[in-house]
């Protein structure tokens, strides 16, 4: 960083500290004066009116301090999603042809992979990093770093260009990637590439699975609440070059077939002037997890197989565990966002089932009474179905998740942003609409984000990641590979 930038940073830090100190001094001085006056009035036995006036002033100061000390609203300025280069596209035929050339896979393993692909809900235009195209796939550190550059740099450049924000204006940087933790860190790679400030607050999130992007937003909100007038950049991705499982255990081979390239960059701020240009305002965040339960904890677990190869095992009861975890989570979310009539109906149904008739079903609240759009995990059609059932959603509500799975595959935590961009490209998000993002990851853990659209969304059909194909979606139900059922 040059000398001018260092001087500017030092001046900004000094100004912030002086402003904070003077504000506290003024607050305490005001309270001391008011208490002194009240003591004087009591000792001098002045008219009660003056005592009432002093007490009223104290209350006014306390109320004002409470109002002005509340965190500023947190806004989503904009976001960008990665469209990988065409040379990374992997149609089914190319994927199977490549698998047949791998000497560690037998015919039974390749047949299993082919079956998973056809039934997965993915289409023919998903993407894998170049390292996977090697025979055998190259899982070196160097290839993983190349993938980091390939997925993160373009989305940052696109987002900064769209928002006309300079890298030097970023105060907080959060990067989430579950399986790849290099040294220097992913945040350091980004800071170095874009010459960000030396006082930027940077954080890496690893091991949090598909819930990591939603979790990063919750984390950014907490940091912004502690730092007024700041801007946070979140980068969400999953590096696949180091995650390829080279064995034949079918419970571990599933992720080789499902995960695909993807990345998203999200720009958030608590600056007051952002309310005029931001897309969304963050209304609420909710985080829950069930890691204390062994069945939940081991339902998706990274471990070695019998041959010593490391992969992620997906247990057979994972769908049931997902359903149970989601049910517990939406109960917490519902208590925050649902009208009292829906909450009361839910409580009554629980009491009826417990004390009157155990055969009746518990009432599922109508979340669509307060939420217009849903971004769900694209972890596969069964998972999407299970979540939709738990939330009592219709086919149209599940469409963004199914179509994102079809066009881009399961991109881990960044998939939520592809879904939101899909709805924007379809011109379905109107001002004042609410969007529920549900992040779900191993552990098991859930993170929910409730957004409110604060301005009309325009031109996304021409500018977003869906620009070249949005008119082709939703896909026809007649094709087995693209069917929603």
Secondary structure, DSSP 8 states (H G I E B T S, - for coil): --HHHHHHHHHHHHHHHHHHHHHHHHHHHHHHHHHHHHHHHHHTT--HHHHHHHHHHHHHHHHHHHHHHS----EEEEEEE----GGGB--HHHHHHHHHT-TT--HHHHHHHHHHHHHTT--S--B--GGGGSSS----HHHHHHHHHHHHHHHHHHHHHHHT--GGG--EEEEE-SS---SS-HHHHHHHHHT--TT-EEEEE-S-GGGHHHHHHHHHHHHHHHSSS-EEEEEEE---TTT---S--HHHHHHHHHB---EEEEEEE--GGGGGT-SEEEEEEEEEE-TTSHHHHTSEEEEE-TTS-EEEEE-TTHHHHHHHHHHHHHHHHHHHHS-HHHHHHHHHHHHHHHHT-TTS------GGGT--EEE---S-HHHHHHHHHHHT--HHHHHHHHHHHHHH-B-GGGHHHHHHHHHHHTT---TT-EEEEEEEETTTEEEEEEEEE-S---SHHHHSTTTTTGGG-S--TTSTTT---
